[in-house]
Amino acid sequence: MDKKVAKDLQFFKLFWVFMFAAFFGSLIQIIFNSVLQRRFVVCSGVVYGWFSVFWGLGAVIVTIFFHKMKENRDFVLIILGTVVCGIYQYLFHMMEEHIFGMRFDTVNQFDVLNGRVDMLFCIIGGVLVMFWIKDIYPVFSSIIERVPTVMCNIVSIIVVLLMAANLVISAMAIRRMGERYMNLAPQSPLDIFLDLQYSNEFLEARLPNIRSVEVPTWMEELPIDWNKIKEENEAPIETPQISIPETAAIQQPTT
């Protein structure tokens, strides 16, 4: 009889926690935004599939720190979850700004710390943490533990590789989007490919509320006069268009 997945927090279990929360978090955002805007709105954190890295990574962090607190009182988990959600929001948005020069704009009357923390979301997140630790995760974990180890490992490795490729492509596309908003022309064939394949219009449709911020930290260290660039280029760089020249008709030799 094949061994089952271990009950402790091993990598593959946490990975499926990430996938589960990333998918359903994206689904919640799709439903919420579609109802508000009265049209179908795709809300995702990656270029392929409906997955929110924000929700997935948040669920992994909550699971690691709170999975042994199932017996605690509800209000304790809600308070701790609210605090963790606030810290997580701030750090996640800072990471977006410093690495990509982009972030998801959620500015409303409940935002603090320059729009990086949504207090309403913190409270909702605290309640979700309580339900996740007490009700959802125990059931989810028991289902994973029933899966034979060999089958779980094979499927997990395949999905990990696909998701890793998705995350890398998404990160490069968003980073290049930030460069376009800074009016940086493509410097390599990869940049040209990203401009053509993942245009601003494409990314803005898949990543609602994403907006450009100031120059990312990693760009500030480059020997570039950003003020001069902004003065010379008032509008963001558009996706390059490839024009195919008309070829002259080939004349057939006369006999």
N, C-alpha and C positions, 0 to 999 in steps of 0.2 A: 504493500500500500504506500502510495506516494506521500511524502511529508507535506504538511500544510505550511502556509506562510506563518512566520513567527508572530507572536502577539506583541512584541516590543516595537518601538518606532524605528523600523529599518528604512533604508532608502526608498525601496519600491513602494512601501505603504505611504510614505510621505509624498512621493511623486503622484500617486493616485489621489491623494488628498488635494494636491495642487490642481490636477486635471479636473476633478469633480467641482471644486470651488470656482476654478477659472471658467468652466462652462456655464454653471448655473448663475454665477455672478454676472457674466455677460448676458445671459438670458434675462435676468432681472432688469438689467439696464436697457435691454432692447424693448421689453414690455413697458417699462416706466417711460422711456423717451418717446416711444410710439404713441402711447396714450396722450402724453402732454402735447405732442406736435400733430396728432391726428393723422399720422402717416407712418408707414413702416420705416424704422430707423435702425440701421445696422450699428451696433455698439460692440467693438472688439478692441483688444489691445495688441493684436497681431494681424499680419496681412492675410493669413490663411486660416479660416475657421473662426468660430465664435468662442474666443477665449480671452479672459481678462487677467493679465498678469498681476494686476493690483489685487484682485480678489483671491487668486490662487496662492500668491506668496503670503498674503495676509492670513489665509487659513492655515498654511504650514506653520507660520510663526505662532499663531494661537494654539495650534495642536501641540507643538513642542513645549510651550510654557504652561499650558493649562490642562493637559490631558489627564493629569492625576488629581484634578480638583473637582471631580464629578460630584462628590459628596458635600461640597461647600454650599452655603446658602446662595439662593438666586441673586440677591442684591449685591453680595460680595463679588460674584462673577460679573455682574453688570457694571459695577463701579470699576473693577480692574480692567474689564474689556473696554470701557469707555476711554480710560487713560491710555491703554495700549493702542487703541485705534487712533487717538490723537497724535501720539508720538510716531506711529507708523505712517500716517498721512503726511506729516511734516517731512520725515526723512525720505519718503518715496518721491514727493514732489521736488525736494531739493536735488535728489539724484537725477530726476528728469531734466531739471534746469541746467545742472552743472555738466552733465554728459552730453545731452542732446540739444540743449538750447530750446526745448519745447516742453510744454506741460499741458495737462487737461484743465481747461478753465471752468471752475465750478463756483465762480464768485456769486454770492448771494448774501442776504442779510444775516446769515448764520456763520459767515466766514470770518476767521481771525488770522493773525500772523501773515498778512499780505496775501490772503486768499489760499494759503497752503493747508489750512485746517478748516474743515466744515464741522461745526459743533453739532449740528443736527445729525450728520452722518456718524459722529462719534457716539451719540446716544443710541442711535439705531444699531450701530456696530456692537455696542456693549450688550444690547439685548440679543443680537444674533450670536455673540460669543457664548452667552448663557445657554441658548438653545442648542448650539453646536456641541458644546462639551457635555451637556446633560442628556440630549436626545438623539441628535443626528450622528455624531461621530461614533458612539458606541455601536449603533446599528451598522454604519458604514464599515467600521473596523472588523466586526464579526463576519460580515460578508467577504471581505478581503481575506480573512484568515481561513475561510473554507476553501479557497482556491488552492489547488496543488502547486507546490513551489516551482516545479519545472515549467508548468504552463504559465504561471505568473511571471517568471523571469523572462521567458521567451517573448511574451506579448509586451511586457514592460520595456524590454530593451528596444524592440522595434518602435514603440510609441515614443520612448525617450529620444531616440535618434531623429525621428520625424519632428518632434516638438523642438528639439535643440536647433535643427535647421531652420524651422519656422521663426524661432526667437532671434537667431543670428541675422536672418534676412530682414526681419522686422526692425531690429536695432539699426542695421545699416541704412534701411530706407528712411527711418525717422531721423537719423543723424544727418543724412543727406538733405532731407527736407529742411532741417534747421540751417544747413549751409546755404540752401537756396534762398531762404528768408534773409540771410546775411549777404545775399548777392555775390556769393562765391561761385565762380564758373567751374564747371567740371574739370578736374585735374588728371583724370585717368579714365581708361575704358570702363572701369567699374562704376565710376560716377555717372558716365553717360548712360550706362545700362540702367542704373537706378533712376535716373531722370526720366528715361523713356518708359520703363516698366512700372515704376511706382511714383506717379506724378503727384503734385499737390492735390489735385482734384480727387484722385483715387484714394489717397490717404485721408483726406478730410471727410470723405464719405464713409470710410470704415472707422475712423477715429473721431467721432463728434466732439466738439468743444476743444480740440487741440489747437494750441496757438503758440506763436513764437514769443520768446522772452528775450532778455538781453543776451549779449555774447556769452556762450558757455565758458566755463572756467578753463577748459583745456584749450580753447581758441584764444583766450586772452594772453596766453604765454607765447603765441606766435608773433613773429616780427611783422605785424600788419597794422596799418593805420585804419582802424575801423571807422572813425569819424569821416575820413576821406572817402571810404567806400560808400558810406551811407549818403554822402553828398553827391557822389557821382552816379549813384543808382537809387533812384527814388522808389522804383517798384521792384518787387521780388522777381527773381529770375524765373521765367516761364519754362515749361517743359520744352526742350528742344524739338523742333520738327525736322524730320528727315525728308528731303525732297529728292525724288528719283528723276534724273534728267531723261528727257525723251531721247531715245536712240534713233538714229537715222535708219530708214528702211533699207534692208539689204537687197541690192539689185541682183537679180538672177542673170547670169551670163546669157547673152543671146546666141542662138545657134545659127 
